[in-house]
Amino acid sequence: MATIEAAVAAGVNHLDTAHSYGRAEDLMAPWLAEHRQEVFLATKTGERTADAAWAGVNDSLRRMGVDQIDLIQLHNLADEDEWRTVFSPGGALESLVRARDEGLVRFIGVTGHGMSIPAMHLRSLAEFDFDTVLFPYNRSLLVDTRYADEVEELVSLCASRDVAVQTIKSIAKGRWDDSYEGPRYSWYEPLRDPAAIDRAVRFVLGRDRLFLNSTSDATLLPAVLEAAQAARVGDVPTDDELLSDIADQGITPLFDRGDLAAI
């Protein structure tokens, strides 16, 4: 619970997890038993059918020991066939709406990885009035002009509809090299240079209406929190600084438009 305590002490009040994150929901339960009203609690379901999603939401409530989840999110809705299932009769969205109507959840969001996800989120928003979206956002990904254009279209639409925009992978350096034998606290290698982390965080939080979800590597949480506390809207690093970081730190995009897009 030290990670949660450190984040909350720094002013963080949004906790994000997922039913599929191992024992994460169970491990949060003791802390939530004492502090539930202090935080905005978000989780995710990877289920695509109504029955499975309904069971998953109720299991998340049980595991965390809470009566209500603030935000339930469709987890990584990137695959075309899964997308169709979710929005079809008997799809997962039906159960999330039911959960909201019954007071089990307050808001409904959608998340995703990969280069196709901004466009998929645009399609999802055309089908349903989601409250939040979540997708990867850092300078190395925006080198892909198509991705950059779709991100801008998505952010603009979200602003017009008051949809919260959550970003992930802000301080990603790239995929682990196969030869690396040290500890791995996330599935990708994060930046570790404090100055580069600061610029990566300010690249997100210096922009109005963008939120940042921290890396899963808790050892870097102090550096991310320090950068976030100093960030101000309008205060963004120059593009030359960001491109220099890409070169100097060896940053590579986590995703491409091939097989990696499904990760």
N, C-alpha and C positions, 0 to 999 in steps of 0.2 A: 503493500500500500504506500510505500515511500514515494513512488513515482506520482501517484494521484495526489498525495499530500503536497508534494513540491509544486505541482502544476496549479493546484487550487490556491496555495499560498501566494503564488505569483499573479493571481487574478483570473486564471482560466476557470470558466464555469460550464464548458461544454465537454462532456466525456463521450467518446465514440468507441464502440466495440462492434462485435458481430457474433452471431450464433455459431459461426464456423471457426472463430478464433480460439480453438482449443478450449481451455478451461477459463478463459478470460471473464465471461459473465459470472461464473461461480465465484471466482476470486474477488470480484468487485462487491459481492453481496454483503460481506461484513462491514465494509466502509459505507455502503449505501444505507445500511440499517440505521446508521447514526447521522448521515448527512444528505439523505435523498433530496431534501428541499433546497439544497444549496447549489445544485447543478442541473443543467439541461442534459438529459440522458438520451443518447442515440445508440441504436443497434441496427443490425441488418439481417435480412433473410435472403438466402440464395435459392430458396424454393421457387418453383415456377407455376405450380398448380395451387388452386384455392385450398384444398384440404391440407396439403403439406405446409403451406404458408400459415394457415390458421394454427396448426399444431406447433409450428415453429415459434410464432409470436407468443403463444401461451407458455411454451417451454422457456423462452427468454425471460418472461415475467417471473416464472417460477425460479429459474436459476439465479436471477438477480435479486429475488425477494422483494419485488416492487409491485404496486398495483397498476402503475401506468408508465409507459415509455413515452418520452417527449417526441422522439423522431424514429420512425421505422423506415428503413431504406431497402429498396430492391437492390441487391448486391450484384455489382458487375453485370449489368444488363447490356451486354455487347453482342451476343450471338443472335443472328437473325431468327432462327427457329425458336429460341427461348423468348425473344421479344414478342413474337406472334402469340406464343402460348400465354404469356403474362397478360396480354390485352384481350384475349379471346374469352368467351364464356367459360367459366370454370377455371380461369387463370388466377394467378396469385394476387393480382390487383384487387379482385373482388373481396378477398379476405382482409386485405389491408384497409380497404374502405369500411368493411364491416367492423374491424377493430377500432377504427376511428369513431364510427357512429356509436359504438358501445362504450366509448370512453377508455379503451385499453391503450390507445395511442392518441397523440395530439396532432402530429403532422406526418406526412408521407413524402419520402424523397427517393431519388434514384442515383446510383453510383456506377462508375465504370473505369476500366483501364483501357489502354490501347489508343491507337491513332484514329480509330473510327468513332470514339465515344462522344466527342462534341456533336457530331452529326446525329448519332443515335439519341442523344439527349434532346436534340431539337425535335426529332420524331416523337419521342416520348411526351414532350411538352405539348405537341400538337394533339395527342390522344387524351391527355389527362392533366389536370391542373396541379402538378407537383409543387410542393413547398420548397424543396431544396434539390440541387444537383451537386455532384462531386466528380471531379476529373483531374488528371495530371496536368500540372502547370509549372513549367520552368523554361528558362531561356533556350536550353538545348532542344527542347521539343518544338519550340516556335520557329526554329530554323526551317522546318517544313512549312512552307507558305500556305498550303492547303489546310493544315492543322491550325495555323495561326488565324486564317480567315474564318474557319468554323468556330474557333474559340470566341472570336470577336462577335460573331453573329449570335452565339449562345449567350454571352455576357450581356449583350445589348437587349436581347429578348427577356432575360431574367430581370434586368433592371426595370423594364417596362411593365413587368408582371409581378414585381416584388418577390421574386424567387431568390432564396439565399444561394450564393455560389461558394461552395467549399472546394479548396484545392488540395491536392496531395502531391507527394514526390518533389517538393520544392527544393530540398537539399540533396537530391539524388545525384551521385557522381556517375553511376553506371552499373552494369551487371558485374558481379564478382568474376574476377579472372579465375579460370580453372585451377591455376597453380597456387592460389591463396589458401593458406592453411591456418590462418588466425581465427579468432572468434567472429561469428556472424550473428548480429542481433536483428537483422532484417534481411529480406530476400535479395535486396540490392545493396551495393556499396554506397554509403552516404559520404557527403563531404565531411571533412574533419578540421579543415583550416578555419579558425574563428572568423577571419575577415571575409572569407568566401561565403561562409554560412550567413553572416550578417547581410551581405549583398543579396544572396538568394532569398532570404526572408523579406527584406525590404522590397524586392522585386514584386512580391505578392502583396504585402500589406501596405505598400506605398500607393497602391491603386485602390480607389474607392470601390466598396461593395464586394471585395474579395476577402474570403476567410482562409486561414491556413490551418491544416491539420498536421500536427507534428509527426516526425519520423517515428517509426516503431522502435528505433534504437534509443532506449531510455538514457544511455550514457551521454547522448548529445542534447538531452532536454534542457540542461542549464544554458547552453550556448544558444539554442533556439529561443528560449524564453527571454534571454537578455536582448537578443536582436529584436524580438517582437515588442518588448517594452519600450525600446527606443524608436520603433518605426512610427512614421507619421504619414498620413495620406498626402500624396504629392511629392514625398521625399523618396525617389527611386534612384537606384544607381544608373549611371550612364550605360548606354549600350556598349560602348567601348570597354567599360569595366567588366561587364558581363561576358562579353566575347573573350576578353583576356582571361577571365576565370575558366572558361571552357577550354582554352588552349593550355593554360598553366596547370590547371588541376586535372587535366585529362578527362573532362566530362564528356560522356557520350549519351545519346538518347536511350532511355530504357526500352522504348518500343519502336517498331518499324511497321510497315504496312503489309508485312508477311505474317509468318507464324507467330511472331512475338506479340501481335495485337491481341491475342486471346488470353494472355497471361493476366 
